[in-house]
Amino acid sequence: MIESGEKERLKELLRERLIECGWRDELKAQCRAFTRKKGRANITVDDLVRTITPKGRAMVPDNVKAELLQRIRTFLLSDALWP
């Protein structure tokens, strides 16, 4: 997937879909809320990542996951893998 460039295309597709569905904005809001609650001086980036990552993963819409999975399956089954 890396050699063909498919990994980068899939990452870009995921980025686009997450922005379209509002996931990115919602995640920013979650980060801001966490920062306000704990206070900027009282948290580290690691604290923020550890707290927000599970929430972010859970917020990814099922249709986005399904589309990405289908694209991966299609790639793996395509002739691109078999020269």
TORTOR-275149 format. One record per residue (C-alpha): x, y, z; residue in three letters; residue number from 1. Coordinates in pm, 1 decimal, always signed. Example, Ala and Ser with C-alpha at 12.3 -4.5 7.8 and 13.67 -1.06 7.14 Angstrom:
[r [+1230.0 -450.0 +780.0] ALA 1]
[r [+1367.0 -106.0 +714.0] SER 2]
// end
This chain:
[r [+0.0 +0.0 +0.0] MET 1]
[r [+287.9 +233.2 +74.3] ILE 2]
[r [+473.6 +175.5 -252.2] GLU 3]
[r [+165.1 +233.1 -464.0] SER 4]
[r [+72.5 +551.7 -280.1] GLY 5]
[r [-260.6 +402.7 -175.5] GLU 6]
[r [-191.2 +457.4 +194.0] LYS 7]
[r [-154.7 +832.4 +140.0] GLU 8]
[r [-468.7 +843.1 -76.7] ARG 9]
[r [-665.1 +662.8 +194.7] LEU 10]
[r [-533.0 +898.7 +462.2] LYS 11]
[r [-641.1 +1196.5 +252.3] GLU 12]
[r [-985.3 +1042.4 +192.8] LEU 13]
[r [-1026.2 +983.9 +565.5] LEU 14]
[r [-919.2 +1340.7 +641.2] ARG 15]
[r [-1174.4 +1476.9 +392.3] GLU 16]
[r [-1459.1 +1261.2 +522.3] ARG 17]
[r [-1390.0 +1352.7 +884.6] LEU 18]
[r [-1392.7 +1721.8 +799.7] ILE 19]
[r [-1714.9 +1684.5 +594.5] GLU 20]
[r [-1903.0 +1515.0 +877.3] CYS 21]
[r [-1793.9 +1767.2 +1140.9] GLY 22]
[r [-1577.4 +1519.8 +1333.3] TRP 23]
[r [-1277.6 +1749.8 +1328.2] ARG 24]
[r [-1471.6 +2044.7 +1470.0] ASP 25]
[r [-1626.9 +1826.9 +1738.7] GLU 26]
[r [-1285.4 +1693.8 +1836.8] LEU 27]
[r [-1151.4 +2048.8 +1863.4] LYS 28]
[r [-1443.2 +2133.3 +2090.8] ALA 29]
[r [-1365.6 +1828.6 +2306.9] GLN 30]
[r [-1002.5 +1943.0 +2336.6] CYS 31]
[r [-1105.8 +2294.4 +2432.5] ARG 32]
[r [-1351.7 +2166.1 +2692.1] ALA 33]
[r [-1089.7 +1938.2 +2846.9] PHE 34]
[r [-836.3 +2221.6 +2854.4] THR 35]
[r [-1083.4 +2460.0 +3017.6] ARG 36]
[r [-1184.8 +2198.9 +3273.9] LYS 37]
[r [-830.1 +2110.5 +3379.8] LYS 38]
[r [-666.3 +2446.3 +3317.7] GLY 39]
[r [-398.3 +2504.3 +3057.3] ARG 40]
[r [-115.4 +2499.7 +3306.4] ALA 41]
[r [-227.8 +2168.1 +3454.8] ASN 42]
[r [-221.5 +1944.8 +3145.9] ILE 43]
[r [+34.3 +1811.8 +2904.1] THR 44]
[r [-6.0 +1715.9 +2542.0] VAL 45]
[r [+18.4 +1352.4 +2653.6] ASP 46]
[r [-272.0 +1405.5 +2897.1] ASP 47]
[r [-479.6 +1557.2 +2620.2] LEU 48]
[r [-399.5 +1280.2 +2372.6] VAL 49]
[r [-462.9 +1005.6 +2628.8] ARG 50]
[r [-804.3 +1153.3 +2716.0] THR 51]
[r [-924.9 +1260.1 +2371.9] ILE 52]
[r [-803.5 +967.8 +2154.4] THR 53]
[r [-1064.2 +714.1 +2272.5] PRO 54]
[r [-1340.0 +973.4 +2233.7] LYS 55]
[r [-1217.8 +1066.6 +1886.7] GLY 56]
[r [-1210.4 +705.1 +1771.0] ARG 57]
[r [-1558.9 +643.5 +1905.7] ALA 58]
[r [-1690.8 +952.9 +1724.8] MET 59]
[r [-1586.1 +838.1 +1375.4] VAL 60]
[r [-1913.6 +774.2 +1189.3] PRO 61]
[r [-1984.0 +415.4 +1085.3] ASP 62]
[r [-2031.5 +516.5 +721.8] ASN 63]
[r [-1680.8 +665.9 +713.6] VAL 64]
[r [-1534.0 +348.2 +863.3] LYS 65]
[r [-1728.4 +135.4 +614.9] ALA 66]
[r [-1614.5 +341.1 +316.1] GLU 67]
[r [-1251.4 +321.9 +420.2] LEU 68]
[r [-1274.5 -53.3 +482.1] LEU 69]
[r [-1432.0 -105.2 +140.8] GLN 70]
[r [-1155.2 +94.2 -27.3] ARG 71]
[r [-892.7 -116.2 +149.2] ILE 72]
[r [-1064.5 -439.1 +46.3] ARG 73]
[r [-1092.7 -319.8 -312.7] THR 74]
[r [-725.1 -233.3 -318.2] PHE 75]
[r [-622.0 -566.8 -172.8] LEU 76]
[r [-832.3 -755.6 -424.5] LEU 77]
[r [-720.2 -550.5 -722.3] SER 78]
[r [-454.9 -637.3 -973.8] ASP 79]
[r [-239.4 -364.3 -820.5] ALA 80]
[r [-109.6 -620.5 -574.7] LEU 81]
[r [-31.2 -886.6 -831.4] TRP 82]
[r [+208.3 -769.4 -1103.0] PRO 83]
// end
